Amino acid sequence: MLSVKNICKDLTSFAIKDVSFEVSNSQYFVLLGSTGVGKSVLLETIAGLIRPDTGRILLDGKDITNEKMQKRKIALVFQNSTLFPHMTVYDNIAYPLRFRNGKTQIRKRVNELAEDFEVRHLLAAKPQTLSGGESQRVSLARAVASEPRCLLLDEPLSSLDTKSRSQMRALLRKINSKDQLQIVHVTHDYTEAVSLATHVAVMEAGTIAQVGTVEQIFQHPKSDFVARFVGIRNFFKGRLQGSSDHGTNTRRFTSGSLSFSVLSDSGGGPGFVCVRSEDVTISRTASSTSARNNFEGAIVDVVPAGVGIEVIVDIGVEIAALVTCESVKSLELGYGKKVWVSFKASAVKYVEE
């Protein structure tokens, strides 16, 4: 287990203040926040590149706060490739193994990792000939070769194209589940958090605003900041059907007893859907618009939301709609009232698991 306890670091123009969280074995932990909130500084502090002013970092119960980076059993992968340009892919992956194994064992382990990370055909190549996705795969293979107890990832997908990003997410999930390796992943992209994380910490100005499971963070933000930053209250886990809906370009996504129409060209499989509360409309009768998703339910809460009123409706799951104060009055929206909620298939964002 990785334990970060009351970490503080003053960098004059910026400070990390009293940050604490724990990452248990096999967890995929995402630090989510906008640029400049301190995510990367915190990651580098855990790695040992930066020493905290106060606080402690423990790994498996051992205090590593003042331990040298090389002795921490922690590997760090940056967003841009840090491969040795004069070495082949084989030699880059083999580098952490060079003092601990004989040539035969090194060759066997490099080939295993190359197979796992799908870079076996690149072993003789030099880093400058690789694509962004290939470079990140090699960087990850080299990091895992060091047999870390914890893998730190600093915006590892931000410089990749859409296809490479999707492939890399699948690979990271594989590493996490197969090797039971605890991962701490820094990003500003909530899609990455949704598709990868088991747990999320939202950072705000050098502090942790909220820590919890993905569902807790997205469905039950504990502060206005978290709610505004995440921007998604309607977040549902389920499965996208492989076939289209009645010959159209929409698909069905099932979550428990509910079924949503989704506009997506992704293949079928498990994942999540997100719907912005401002894309959900409320009416007193079934909608006669082109919206493909219509559900009847009862209002369970009416909450001021700064730019309007958030109305929470129970349709089998709770779904939030952002409406104006005038709509609340004219529709007489209140606790227990039966209403219809609707939203277009194009308003539903599907994220594959």
N, C-alpha and C positions, 0 to 999 in steps of 0.2 A: 504493500500500500504506500502511495505517495501522500504525505501530509505536509501542507503548507500552512504555517502557523504565524499569524500576526506579522506578516512581512511588510516592512516599510523601507522605502528608498527615496531619498531626496536628490533629484538631479538638477536642482536650481530652477530650471524652467518647467519642471514637471516632477510629480511625486506619486509614488505608490503608497497607499495609506491603509495599514492594518488589514491586509488581504489574507484570508484563511479559507481553505477548502481541502477536501480529501478525495483522492482517486483510488478506488479499490482495484484489485487485480481483475483484469478482463474488461474494465470499464473503458468506454470511449468518451472522453471528457472534452467538451468544446468550450473554449473561452471566446465568447461572442461579444463584439463591441465595435464601435466605429473607429476610424483612424485616429491615433493620438491619445487613446484612453489608457494605454500602458500595457496592452496585451503582450507585445513582443518583449518589452523590458522585463515583464514578469517571467516569460518563458526563458529568457537568457539568465535571469536570476536563478531559476530552478536548475538550469544547465550548468551553472557555475561560471559563466562569462562575466556576470556582475555580482558583486557581494552586497547583500542587504545591509542597511544601517542597523536594523533590529529585526527580530523574528527568527524563526527556525524552519528548516526544511528537513524532513525525515523521509527515508526510504526503507520500507520494511522494518521500521522501528529504529533504524540507525540514524543519528544526526549527521547529515552531510553538508550542513550550512557552510562550513569552512573547508570542505574537502576539495581537492583539485578536480577539475572537470574530468580528467582521464580516469579517475578512480570512482566516479559516481555511479557507474552502471546505467548511465542515461545517455541516449543518443538524440541529437538535434538535427533536423532537416529543414533547411531554409526554403523560401519560395523560389529562389533562383539557384541553379545548379552550382555546387561547390566541388564538383569532381576534379581530380587532378588531370589537367589537360595533356600532360606528357605521358600518361599511362593509358593502357587499353581498358576497356570495360572490365575484363577479367582481373587485371591488376588492381583496379579501383575497388572491386568487391572483395578481393583477397587481402587488401591492405590491413584491415583490423585483425586478420588471422595470422599475420606473418610471424609473430613471436610466440604463438601458442600451439602451433600445429606443424607437422611435417608436410612435405610437398604433396604426398598422396592424400592426406586428410584435407588439406587446403583445396586441392582440385575437386575432391568429392563434394565438399561443402559449397564451393563456388558454383558448381554445376547444379546442385540442389536449389540454391537461391536463384540462379539464373532461370531455372525451370519455373519456380514459384512466381517470379516476377516477370516472366515471359520476355526475357532478354537474352536467351541462350544463343540466338542467331546473331547477337551483337557482340559477343565476347571478344572478338579480335578488333573491334572498332575503337576509334578514338572519340572522346567526348564531343569534340567540335563537329563531328559528323552526325550527331544524334538530334532528333526532334526534341521539343520541350517535354513531351510525355515520356519519351524514352529516357531522357536524362533524369527525370524524377523517379522513374522505376529503378534505375541504377543507383541513384542516391539512397533510395529506401532499402534496396538490397544490401548496400554497403553498411547502412545503419543497423540493419537487423543482423548482419554478420558479426557485429561486435557483441551480440547477445545481451542487449540492454534489458534492464528490468522495466524501464519506462521509455517510451518513444515520444519525443517532442516534435511537433510539426508547426512551422511558422508560415501560414498562408500558402500551403503546398500546391494549391490548385489554381491560384489567382492568375498565373501567366499561361495557363493551358487553354486550348480551344475547347469547344463544347464536347466533342467526341472524346478527346483525351481526358477531360474532366470527369465524364461519366465512367470511363474505364478505370480511372484512378480511384474514384469513390468505391467501386466494386472491389478493387485490389486492397484498399485500406480496410474495408469491412472484413475481407478474407484474413488479413494479417491479424486483426483484432480477435476474431473468433477462433482461427486455427491455432495461433500461438498463445492465446490467452494473454496477450501483451497489453498492458495498460498504456493508453495513448492520450496525450494532451495536445489538442489541435486548436491553433489560433486562427480565427477568421472574422471577417465583417459580414459574411454572406449567410443569411439565415437558411438558405437552401442547403448549404453544406451541413449546418447544424441539424436540420430536420432529417437529412438523408443518412447521416453518419452517427450522430451522438446517442449515447444512452443517457448522459447527463450533460447539462449546460450551465455555465456561469456567465451571466451578463455583466459586463464591466461598464462602469460609469466614472469618468474622471479619476482614474487611479484606484477605485474601490470596486468591490463586488456588490452589485445591486441586488442580485437574486441568484440562488443556486437551486437546481432541481432537475427532475427528469424533463425530457422534451415536452411531454404533455403538460406538466405543471407550469413550465415557463410560457408556453404559447397559449394555453387555455386559461391559466390563472395567474396573470402577472400581478406582482405584489405592490407595484408602484406605478405612478403615471409615466415615469421615465421608461420602465420596462415595457409597458403597454405601447407607448409611442414608438420605441425603438424596434420592437419586434413587429409591430404593425399588423399582426395576424392574431385574431382571437379564435377564428373558426379553423380548426386544425383536426383532421380525422385520419385515423390509421385504418387501412383496409387493403383491398386488392382490386387492381384494374383488370377488367376482362380483356382477353386477347382479341376478340372479334368486335367489329363495329356494331353500332346500334341501328338495326333495321336499314342497313345499307347506307347510312349517313356517315359523316366524318366524326361523329361523336362515339364515345365508348361509355360503358357502365362501370362505375366504381362502387363497390359494396363495402360498407362499414357497419358491422353488426346486422341489424335488421333493416338498415337504410340503404338506398341505392341512388347514386348521383349520376347525372349526365355530365361527362367531362369531354372537353375538346383536347385531344392529345394524339400524337403520333408515336408515343412510346409503346414498347411491347408490353404485353400483359404481365402481371406479377404483383407482389406485395409492394406497398408504398404508402404515401400520405397525400391527402389533398388539403389545400389551403384556400380559403375564400375570405377576401377582405370584407370587413363588416360594412363598409360603405357601398359594397356591391350587392348587398342583401336588401331587398325591399319588403315592406310590411303592408298588408291590406286586410280589410275586414272580410273579404270574400276571396275565392280562388282567383288567381291572376289570369287575365285574358291576354297578356302580352306574349311575346315570343320566348320568354324564359322557359327553359326546359326543366328546371327544378322547382317544384312547388310542394310545400309541406304545410300541414295544419298542426298547430300546437298551442300551448298556453304560455302566457308571459310569466316568467319567474322572477324577473328583476328589471328595474328601470334605473339607469345610472348616468349621471352627468358625465360627459366625456370631453369637456373643453371646447370642442368644435361642434358639439351637438349633444344628442342623448343616445346612449347605447341601450337598446332594448334586447334582453336575453329571453329567447323563446325555447321551450322544451319541445322538440319534435321527435323525441326518442333519444336524442342527445341535445345538449344545449348549443344553440347557435345565436350569434350576436348580429344585430343590425344597427347601423348608425343612421339615425334619423334626426330631423330638425325638431326644435321645440314646438313649432307650429303643427307638425305632424302628430306629435304626442297629444296635443290638445284636440285637434280636429278629429283624430281617430279614437280619442278617449282611451289611450293605451295605459293600462294599469295592471297591477299584479292579478294573475288568474284569468285575465281576459283571453278568449279564444281568437286567434288571428291566423292569417296565412303568411308564410315567408316564401320568397322566390328569388332566384338568381340564375343568370345565364350559364350555359355550359362553358362559354369562353371566359367566364369570370373565375372558374375553378382551376387552380394551378396544381398539377400533379407532379409529385416528386417521387421517383422510384427509390425503393429501399435497397 
